[in-house]
Amino acid sequence: MKTDLRITNMDDTKSPMKSNKKDFTSVVKKFSQNTSIHGIRYLGEKNLFIFRRLTWLLLFCASATLLVYQITDRIIHYYSWPVTVNVKVNYNTSVQFPAVTICNQNAFKATLAAERNWYRLLEYIYTNNSGFDLTYLDQHNYSSIKLDQLLLETAHKREDFVIQCTWKGKPCDWKNFTKTITDHGVCYTFSTNQNDAYISSPGLENGLKLTLNVEQYEYMPGPHDAAGIKMLVHTPGEFPLVHALGQAIPTGNHIYAGIKLNMINNRPYPYGNCGIKKLDYVDVYSSEACRLDCQTRVAEEKCNCRNPYMLSKRGSPSVCTLKQYIGCLRDVKVNVDRWRCSCPVPCSFQIYESEVSYAGTSHYSIDKLLENENITQLKQSLLNAKEISARMDRTKFGSTVELAQLLNLEYSNLHTLGLNSLEESVKRLQMLVRKEYEVIFGTYKFKERLYRFQIYNVVKNFIRGRNAMNERTFHIIALAYAEFGLAIKNKIKHMMNQAETETKLFYYMSAMEMIENRRQLVNMCLKNYSDLYTAYKEGTRIFDYQFENIPRTHNNASVPINLIKLATDHDSYSRKFGPRLGERLNETIWRLNTLEQLVYDEYHHGNTTVEEIENAVDEYYRTMRNYLYAKSVFDEYIVEWPVGILENRLEKFNLLWNSINSNYEDIFQNLVSTIKGIQNATFTLSYIKSTVIQILNNYLFLGNISKLSTAEIISSKNVQQKILELQNFFDQVRSREHRLLDTLTRINEDSIDFWTIVVQDNDSVDYYHFVNRTKLTRNLSEILNETKREFIENRKLLQFSKIIQNMDNLFFATFEKVTEDLSAFKDSIRIDNDFLRQNLLKLDIFYRQMSYEQIDQQEAYDFFALICDIGGSMGLFIGASVLSLFEIFDLVMSQSLMRIRRKLLLEVKDKNSYK
């Protein structure tokens, strides 16, 4: 029975379903024929070709797709809550002047930090890159110092910061600035009473004019390394985040900051993110206050303290100590963004736009500043700051210490290794040269006397013999030889003319006597000649005269035997006329014998002719002339020749000695001058030690003298003159070294010639042995080698530049660096144009215009605009309107309700059938 029922139910449900399908199809077809949507009716028309229906289907689908895309885009745009900005310019007769907060780029003042013994602390905090050791704070009792105390007591003072101030054309001063601790350190905010805070016209004359001194000479390590100021123009009462929002302004310029006010009104959610939230530490909301409030909460939560610029309420949280800051707050501050402080922008606020322009500071303005009565105080402040910075700045002070230590080292090297070694070398050289001089001078005196002794010996003991012979015989032979010949000739002629025997006998006896006398003289002369010629040939003295106080026993040894012997054989004249003089004497005897024979023949035989007499007398005359010529040649080329040679030797020897002696005197004088110069240089170095190095050490290590005083002493004319004297001395030593080396070389060359002359003088060797001068009897090569060794040793001692090396230049270079360092310090405390440009700036802050812009956010796209865009898109793509949407809605709703109704009816019918 149950099975039947199921079959019956299944059969019964088929017919209503088919009926429903047909009803829905007819409804859709009817809707397509009557809807206002274009193109639908072509889809439901059965009488149309299938291709046409498909074409309309594609067109409708494409248009529907574009329609859906356009409507979706507009809906998304609507729900993005777009806004527009409305800018409105408001014109006011008076505008409140904003707050101006100015910070020095350098957070700490060197002199104040040094006074409180915090300079090294700050330096350690801000220059230690290897990590901060907290035990350092405990070791130096820095742990309990609070940050605000550290900042306030070491910051640049407003009375030094603000030099000149003008507000709306009227004078103001540093008292018009309020001290504020900001995120940039201690800053100063311009403030005035409420009634005077408004201006009624724009321009420079109705703003704030400032002349500021950043005191760059007081700069020290800190959180910022720029030079100049940082300025923030902000709403009065608003906390200034100068570090984050301020404008950096350099020194040495005239800055014009034109201000423009903007009022901002934002739309709240969902059109924007503006809004306010309750803050823990401040009542008036602003984005900056919110961020600081968040930072303060984080700092209190993590470190139980705060940074001085953070907010507080009734003193809570307290300012961090250095130990809390280093150990905790510094890391929290670095990572504060990780805490994601949510700080919406307020819906209404105002901002100031600053348009900054620059101009150079005029010379006129600088000259006026230099005439200011505060310059004296500024100079003193500058000097104090420079003194502190020079000592506290590790780099500068360390550089000066290094230079001082290097100067000490270079001084020690120059004094000990330089001057002392140089003096020792010069004195040793002086001793050796003096010893050599004494040896060569003694040899010169001996040799020079020997030369004179030899000359004397030849003159007195040889030539004097000739002179004596000449007086006795030589000159008589030729004396009146013409008269003698004439007398003999006349006597013979008288004999020829006399008949008387007695008279003739008288002439005969008289002529024979004259001839015999003359012949005897010639024989005597011939003997004298033989003795003289033998003396020269054998080198034997004729006389034995004594020279000065030298015993006669020295005469034989002093005779220049070789030279005397050589006199008869040194050239063709001496070889020819040495014997010829004897020949001429023998010839004279023969001529006298001829005359005697003529006299005899005429007396006894009377057979003499006049011609024979004339020829005999002429031959006698010729023989006498030949004799006189031979005698003059004999005297010049033999007798007197050794003296000429000896005199020439003596002259050359003296010339050589004069050169040697002059060079030795030059060396002695230079060495004495060098020793004196070394002593003066040593004294000068000692002066520099006591005046410069000691004072520099006092400044660096004892601190009992200022750097300025040190600089003035070292750069003084007296010290510089001493340094110049030292430089001149070492220059002279080097030039004197070359001059002495040249002189020493000349002495060596002359000494070689000297010893060669002395030792190789064969005419003196016998005398050297006789007087036991052993050095002069040595081999010449040994003496020359000894001279060479002495020269080499002297040359080594003379290498002054090798002893000094570069020590003087290193000392002077280091001294110059010290002088430059101290001179730079001295120049740095001079207040001039450069100083003012490095430290001062002029700042003019003013409204550019009295109007301000009010910027309002408004809705850019509302619901009505959305509906319009949707309707427009429908009309564009499918030719429908907004009502077409309602048609579709009506179709869907009616069909849905009908399906629900039918379903309910079927369920009721099924229930009844079951029952």
Long-range contacts (C-beta under 8 A, 24 or more apart in sequence): 5-913, 5-914, 8-913, 9-910, 9-913, 12-913, 13-906, 16-902, 16-906, 20-899, 20-902, 23-898, 24-895, 27-891, 27-895, 31-887, 31-891, 35-884, 35-887, 35-888, 36-879, 36-880, 36-881, 36-883, 36-884, 36-887, 37-878, 37-879, 37-880, 37-884, 37-887, 37-888, 38-878, 38-879, 38-880, 39-63, 39-878, 39-879, 60-878, 63-877, 63-878, 64-877, 64-878, 66-873, 66-877, 67-873, 67-874, 67-877, 67-878, 70-869, 70-873, 70-877, 71-869, 71-870, 71-873, 74-866, 74-869, 74-870, 74-873, 75-866, 77-861, 78-861, 78-863, 78-865, 78-866, 81-270, 81-271, 81-859, 82-271, 82-859, 82-860, 82-861, 83-267, 83-271, 83-272, 83-857, 83-858, 83-859, 83-860, 84-857, 84-858, 84-859, 84-860, 85-855, 85-856, 85-857, 85-858, 86-855, 86-856, 86-857, 86-858, 87-853, 87-854, 87-855, 88-853, 88-854, 88-855, 88-856, 89-851, 89-852, 89-853, 89-854, 90-263, 90-851, 90-852, 90-853, 90-854, 91-850, 91-851, 92-850, 92-851, 92-852, 93-200, 93-850, 94-198, 94-199, 94-200, 94-850, 95-198, 95-199, 95-261, 95-847, 95-850, 95-852, 96-197, 96-198, 96-236, 97-192, 97-197, 97-198, 97-199, 97-207, 97-208, 97-847, 98-233, 98-234, 98-235, 98-236, 98-259, 98-261, 98-352, 99-189, 99-190, 99-191, 99-233, 99-234, 99-235, 99-236, 99-237, 99-238, 99-240, 100-189, 100-190, 100-208, 100-231, 100-232, 100-233, 100-845, 101-180, 101-182, 101-187, 101-188, 101-189, 101-190, 101-231, 101-232, 101-234, 101-240, 101-242, 101-246, 102-161, 102-177, 102-187, 102-188, 102-189, 102-190, 102-210, 102-212, 102-229, 102-230, 102-231, 102-843, 103-182, 103-184, 103-185, 103-186, 103-187, 103-188, 103-229, 103-230, 103-231, 103-242, 103-246, 104-155, 104-156, 104-161, 104-185, 104-187, 104-214, 104-215, 104-229, 105-214, 105-224, 105-226, 105-227, 105-228, 105-229, 105-230, 105-248, 106-156, 106-214, 106-215, 106-216, 106-218, 106-219, 106-220, 106-222, 106-224, 106-227, 107-151, 107-154, 107-155, 107-184, 107-185, 107-186, 107-222, 107-223, 107-224, 108-154, 108-155, 108-220, 108-221, 108-222, 109-154, 109-155, 109-156, 109-157, 109-215, 109-218, 109-220, 109-385, 110-218, 110-219, 110-220, 110-385, 110-388, 110-389, 110-392, 111-218, 111-381, 111-384, 111-385, 111-388, 112-153, 112-154, 112-155, 113-154, 113-220, 113-392, 114-388, 114-391, 114-392, 116-153, 116-154, 118-142, 118-145, 118-150, 118-153, 118-154, 119-220, 119-388, 119-392, 120-392, 121-322, 122-150, 122-154, 122-220, 122-221, 122-222, 123-220, 123-221, 123-392, 123-394, 125-326, 126-221, 126-222, 126-223, 127-221, 132-326, 134-323, 134-326, 134-327, 137-322, 137-323, 137-326, 138-323, 142-322, 142-323, 143-321, 143-322, 143-323, 144-321, 144-322, 144-323, 145-321, 145-322, 146-308, 146-319, 146-320, 146-321, 146-322, 147-307, 147-308, 147-319, 147-320, 147-321, 147-322, 147-325, 148-181, 148-308, 148-319, 150-322, 151-181, 151-185, 151-186, 151-308, 152-179, 152-181, 152-186, 155-185, 155-186, 156-186, 156-214, 156-215, 156-218, 158-188, 160-213, 160-215, 160-381, 161-188, 161-212, 161-213, 161-214, 161-215, 162-188, 162-210, 162-211, 162-212, 163-211, 163-212, 163-213, 163-374, 163-840, 164-209, 164-210, 164-211, 165-208, 165-209, 165-210, 165-211, 166-208, 166-209, 166-210, 167-192, 167-196, 167-208, 167-209, 168-196, 168-199, 168-205, 168-206, 168-207, 169-205, 169-206, 180-240, 181-308, 181-309, 182-239, 182-240, 182-241, 182-242, 182-243, 182-309, 183-241, 183-242, 183-243, 183-244, 183-309, 184-224, 184-230, 184-242, 184-243, 184-246, 185-222, 185-223, 185-224, 187-240, 187-242, 189-240, 197-236, 199-847, 200-850, 201-850, 202-846, 202-847, 202-848, 202-849, 202-850, 203-846, 203-847, 204-256, 204-844, 204-846, 206-846, 206-847, 207-844, 207-845, 207-846, 207-847, 208-843, 208-844, 208-845, 208-846, 209-842, 209-843, 209-844, 209-845, 210-842, 210-843, 210-844, 210-845, 211-369, 211-840, 211-841, 211-842, 211-843, 212-840, 212-841, 212-842, 212-843, 213-378, 213-839, 213-840, 214-251, 214-839, 214-840, 214-841, 215-381, 215-385, 215-839, 216-251, 216-838, 216-839, 217-382, 217-385, 217-386, 217-389, 217-828, 217-839, 218-385, 218-389, 219-389, 220-389, 220-392, 220-393, 227-251, 227-838, 228-841, 229-841, 229-843, 231-257, 231-354, 231-843, 231-845, 233-257, 233-259, 233-352, 233-354, 233-845, 234-352, 235-349, 235-350, 235-352, 237-284, 238-286, 238-288, 238-289, 239-286, 239-288, 239-289, 239-292, 239-311, 241-288, 241-291, 241-292, 247-354, 247-356, 249-356, 249-841, 249-843, 250-841, 251-837, 251-838, 251-839, 251-840, 251-841, 252-360, 252-361, 252-836, 252-837, 252-838, 252-840, 252-841, 253-358, 253-359, 253-360, 253-361, 253-841, 253-842, 254-358, 254-359, 254-360, 254-361, 254-365, 254-841, 254-842, 254-844, 255-356, 255-357, 255-358, 255-359, 255-841, 255-842, 255-843, 255-844, 256-356, 256-357, 256-358, 256-359, 256-844, 256-846, 257-354, 257-355, 257-356, 257-843, 257-844, 257-845, 257-846, 258-354, 258-355, 258-356, 258-357, 258-846, 258-847, 258-848, 259-352, 259-353, 259-354, 259-355, 259-845, 259-846, 259-847, 259-848, 260-352, 260-353, 260-355, 260-847, 260-848, 260-849, 260-852, 260-853, 261-350, 261-351, 261-352, 261-353, 261-847, 261-852, 261-853, 262-350, 262-351, 262-352, 262-353, 262-852, 262-853, 262-854, 262-855, 263-348, 263-350, 263-852, 263-853, 263-854, 263-855, 264-348, 264-349, 264-350, 264-351, 264-855, 265-347, 265-348, 265-854, 265-855, 265-856, 265-857, 266-345, 266-346, 266-347, 266-348, 266-857, 267-347, 267-857, 267-858, 267-859, 268-347, 271-857, 271-859, 272-345, 272-347, 272-857, 273-344, 273-345, 274-344, 274-345, 274-346, 274-347, 275-344, 275-345, 275-346, 275-347, 276-344, 276-346, 276-347, 277-342, 277-343, 277-344, 280-313, 281-311, 281-312, 281-313, 282-311, 282-313, 285-346, 286-346, 286-349, 287-343, 287-344, 287-345, 287-346, 287-349, 290-341, 290-343, 290-344, 291-341, 291-343, 294-336, 294-339, 294-341, 294-342, 294-343, 295-333, 295-336, 295-341, 298-332, 298-336, 298-339, 298-341, 299-329, 299-332, 299-333, 302-328, 302-329, 302-332, 303-328, 303-329, 303-332, 305-329, 307-333, 355-848, 361-836, 361-837, 361-840, 361-841, 361-842, 363-833, 365-842, 366-833, 366-836, 366-837, 369-836, 369-840, 370-831, 370-832, 370-836, 375-831, 378-831, 379-829, 379-831, 382-829, 382-831, 382-835, 383-708, 383-829, 386-707, 386-708, 386-825, 386-828, 386-829, 387-706, 387-707, 387-708, 390-707, 390-825, 391-703, 391-707, 397-700, 399-821, 400-700, 400-818, 400-821, 401-700, 403-814, 403-817, 403-818, 403-821, 404-693, 404-696, 404-697, 404-700, 404-818, 406-814, 407-692, 407-693, 407-696, 407-811, 407-814, 407-815, 407-818, 408-693, 408-697, 410-807, 410-810, 410-811, 410-814, 410-815, 411-685, 411-688, 411-689, 411-693, 411-811, 413-807, 413-810, 413-811, 414-685, 414-807, 414-808, 414-810, 414-811, 415-682, 415-685, 415-689, 417-807, 418-803, 418-804, 418-805, 418-807, 418-808, 419-678, 419-681, 419-682, 419-685, 421-803, 422-678, 422-733, 422-800, 422-803, 422-804, 423-675, 423-678, 423-679, 423-682, 425-797, 425-800, 425-803, 426-671, 426-674, 426-675, 426-678, 426-797, 426-800, 427-675, 428-797, 429-671, 429-794, 429-797, 429-798, 430-668, 430-671, 430-672, 430-675, 432-790, 432-793, 432-794, 432-797, 433-664, 433-667, 433-668, 433-671, 433-794, 434-668, 436-790, 436-794, 437-664, 437-668, 440-660, 440-751, 440-754, 441-661, 443-754, 443-758, 443-775, 443-776, 444-653, 444-657, 444-660, 444-661, 444-754, 446-773, 447-653, 447-758, 447-761, 447-764, 448-650, 448-653, 448-654, 448-657, 450-558, 450-764, 450-767, 451-646, 451-649, 451-650, 451-653, 452-547, 452-650, 453-547, 453-548, 453-550, 453-554, 453-558, 454-558, 454-559, 454-560, 454-646, 454-763, 454-764, 455-643, 455-646, 455-647, 455-650, 456-545, 456-547, 457-541, 457-545, 457-547, 457-555, 457-558, 457-559, 457-560, 458-559, 458-560, 458-564, 458-642, 458-643, 458-646, 459-643, 460-543, 460-545, 460-547, 461-541, 461-542, 461-543, 461-544, 461-545, 461-555, 461-559, 462-535, 462-536, 462-541, 462-542, 462-564, 462-639, 462-642, 463-639, 463-640, 463-643, 464-542, 464-543, 464-545, 465-531, 465-532, 465-535, 465-542, 465-543, 466-532, 466-542, 466-635, 466-639, 469-525, 469-528, 469-529, 469-531, 469-532, 472-524, 472-528, 473-521, 473-524, 473-525, 473-528, 474-525, 474-528, 474-529, 474-631, 476-521, 476-525, 477-518, 477-521, 477-522, 477-525, 477-585, 477-588, 477-624, 477-627, 478-624, 478-627, 478-628, 478-631, 481-620, 481-621, 481-624, 482-621, 484-514, 484-518, 485-617, 485-620, 485-621, 486-617, 487-511, 487-514, 488-514, 488-515, 488-595, 488-599, 488-617, 489-613, 489-614, 489-617, 491-599, 492-598, 492-599, 492-602, 492-608, 492-613, 493-610, 493-613, 495-599, 495-602, 495-603, 496-602, 496-606, 496-608, 496-610, 504-603, 505-603, 508-599, 508-602, 508-603, 511-595, 511-599, 512-596, 512-599, 512-600, 515-592, 515-595, 515-596, 515-599, 516-596, 518-592, 519-589, 519-592, 519-593, 519-596, 522-585, 522-588, 522-589, 522-592, 523-589, 525-585, 526-582, 526-585, 526-586, 526-589, 529-581, 529-582, 529-585, 530-582, 532-639, 533-568, 533-578, 533-579, 533-581, 533-582, 533-638, 535-564, 536-564, 536-565, 536-567, 536-568, 536-578, 536-638, 536-639, 537-565, 537-568, 538-565, 539-564, 539-565, 554-767, 554-770, 554-771, 557-766, 557-767, 557-769, 557-770, 557-771, 558-767, 558-770, 560-642, 560-646, 560-763, 560-764, 561-763, 561-766, 562-762, 562-763, 563-642, 563-645, 563-646, 563-763, 564-642, 566-642, 567-637, 567-638, 567-639, 567-641, 567-642, 568-638, 570-637, 570-641, 571-637, 573-633, 573-637, 574-637, 574-638, 574-641, 577-630, 577-633, 577-634, 577-637, 577-638, 578-634, 578-638, 580-630, 580-633, 580-634, 581-627, 581-630, 581-631, 581-634, 583-630, 584-623, 584-626, 584-627, 584-630, 584-631, 585-627, 587-623, 587-626, 587-627, 588-620, 588-623, 588-624, 588-627, 591-616, 591-619, 591-620, 591-623, 592-620, 594-619, 594-620, 595-620, 649-757, 649-761, 652-757, 653-757, 656-750, 656-753, 656-754, 656-757, 657-754, 659-746, 659-750, 660-747, 660-750, 660-751, 660-754, 663-743, 663-744, 663-746, 663-747, 663-750, 664-747, 666-743, 667-740, 667-743, 667-744, 667-747, 670-736, 670-739, 670-740, 670-743, 671-740, 673-736, 674-733, 674-736, 674-800, 677-729, 677-732, 677-733, 680-725, 680-729, 681-725, 681-726, 681-729, 681-730, 684-722, 684-725, 684-726, 684-729, 685-726, 687-722, 688-719, 688-722, 688-723, 688-726, 688-815, 691-719, 692-719, 692-815, 692-818, 696-818, 707-822, 707-825, 708-825, 708-826, 708-829, 710-822, 711-822, 711-823, 711-825, 711-826, 712-826, 714-818, 714-819, 714-822, 715-819, 715-822, 715-823, 715-826, 723-812, 723-815, 726-808, 726-812, 727-808, 727-812, 730-804, 730-808, 733-800, 733-801, 733-804, 734-800, 734-801, 734-804, 736-800, 737-798, 737-799, 737-800, 737-801, 740-798, 741-795, 741-798, 744-791, 744-794, 744-795, 744-798, 745-791, 748-787, 748-788, 748-791, 751-787, 752-784, 752-787, 755-780, 755-783, 755-784, 755-787, 756-780, 756-784, 759-783
